[in-house]
Amino acid sequence: MLLGGVVIVRHMLAQARGYPGGVFGFAIFWASDILTLYAALRAFEVHPPLSALVYRFFTLWLPILPAALAATQVRALDPELPGVPRASFP
């Protein structure tokens, strides 16, 4: 299942013009996640400084660098995908 997700994301990014909602939707999701955090804190009269919200930038975007490097190795998995046993759920 995990490898299937990797294949789908790779396909979406390789053909980004065909999937603008998936590619740009992630950035919208990220921005709305920060906005939701800010609104939730303000609801309880907490006034967070911008630096308290900036950490969300690093927790989401920083892992993209190692993921991008790992993505270069995904092509090597293509021949192995048919041999991966499928999980069976009761």
Stockholm file with secondary structure:
# STOCKHOLM 1.0

chainA/1-90         MLLGGVVIVRHMLAQARGYPGGVFGFAIFWASDILTLYAALRAFEVHPPLSALVYRFFTLWLPILPAALAATQVRALDPELPGVPRASFP
#=GR chainA/1-90 SS CHHHHHHHHHHHHHTGGGCHHHHHHHHHHHHHHHHHHHHHHHHTTCCCCHHHHHHHHHHHHTTHHHHHHHHTTGGGGGGGGGGSCCCCCC
#=GC SS_cons        CHHHHHHHHHHHHHTGGGCHHHHHHHHHHHHHHHHHHHHHHHHTTCCCCHHHHHHHHHHHHTTHHHHHHHHTTGGGGGGGGGGSCCCCCC
//
